[in-house]
Amino acid sequence: MSRIVQFLTRRRGVAGWHWTDIVTWVWLVGGLLIMFGPAVWLVFSSFKSPAALAEFPPTILPMATQSVAVDGYDKPLELYRVKTDDGETRVLAQIRRVGIIAQMVDPENPGEVYKINIKERAPVRTVEFATENYAEPLEKNDFSLYLRNSVFVTVTATLITLLTNSMAAFALSKYEFRGREGVMLLIVATLMVPLPVLLVPLYSVVSAVGLFDTLWGVILPTVATPTGVFLLRQYMLTIPDELLDAARMDNATEWQIYWRIILPLAAPALAVLAIFSVVWRWNDFLWPLVVLSRKENYTLQVGLSTYAGQLNVQWHFILAMTVVTMIPVVLVFVFLQRYITTGIAGSGLK
């Protein structure tokens, strides 16, 4: 712990703070707040009640007004701190509010009703996490089914993407044939074609082969990605051809070369592509919205749109399920981020 403190308090100036130390701290702390501030705000807001989300000015922590059961009243009454005329501060329960006047009673002696100006009261508040924001969508609103659909689509599409893109990259990087550069140029050129342009032809093909309103109709049209082919091909070009020639001299088949030599050496690039693929598939909204029509086939992103109605938006559920959608992507990055550094710094030959 002392080493961490010593590292964080290290500065350039010997006797005091140098101006570069101040600029560095401001830059780092500001960058930290900009990067992680919205995520922290999102997590805390996902535990707020609808009333807490509508408050202004907003609070970072989920705060809720305390309530108490009072004799003679069916529902619990909210508690407020009230400053009386003699300067004493009392805790009263509010019965109702009429204009700027709040009718309040003492919870221990509810017989007398006090009329208090709303400017002279302050709610008694505590930190309270509304866990029902997570429990209700997952238990009652089919979000557990949407979550399983998203996991299936993401995992299956990522595995097929890694397989097909790596095979295409292997052929385009290690085999000499006429038109190879033209094929690669055509693949890269498809990056300039936006998805909305392809929606109608893709929809026609998916409908013609009987994959409409199925999860496979979401998966298969998106597995061949030009970004993945380009990324893996550029990495595989760094693998020496002598390794492949040596394997062929040992009577290894082309499949064995691909499976036992190319894929292990290209693991860092595959990990980077896996992260990209998980993010793409997990956050995909437009294509599943077009293909899927039955509610039981919805993915998580499409299911989130059901909470945004024309007249009412259930922000507390949307924020909670947005946090749920972030968890798999964060976990994938945490476990695979070390391969990103290896993929950038490594040459492909161990």
NORDAVEN-V283606 format. One record per pair of residues at least 24 apart in sequence whose ideal C-beta (glycine too) atoms are under 6 Angstrom apart, sorted by the first residue. I is the first residue (numbers start at 1). J is the second residue. Records with the same first field share a line. If there is no record, write none. Layout:
I: J  J
This chain:
43: 323
45: 319
46: 319  320  323
47: 129  130
49: 130
50: 316
53: 315
61: 127
62: 129
63: 125
64: 128
65: 123  125
66: 124  126
68: 93  107
70: 107  110
71: 110
72: 110
79: 124
80: 121  123
81: 122  124
82: 116  121
83: 120
133: 316  320
134: 320
137: 317  321
146: 298  300  303
147: 300
149: 299
150: 299  300
153: 215  218  219  281  299
154: 278  281  282
156: 219
157: 219  223  281
158: 274  277  278
160: 223
161: 223  228  277
162: 270
164: 223  224
165: 228  229  232
166: 232
168: 229
169: 229  232  233  236
170: 258  262
172: 233
173: 233  236  237
187: 226  229
188: 230
190: 226
191: 226
199: 290
213: 292  293  294
217: 291
218: 288  291
228: 273
231: 273
232: 269
235: 266  269
236: 266
238: 347  348
239: 265  348
265: 348
268: 339  342  343  346
269: 343
271: 336  339
272: 340  343
275: 332  333  336
278: 332
279: 329
282: 329
300: 325
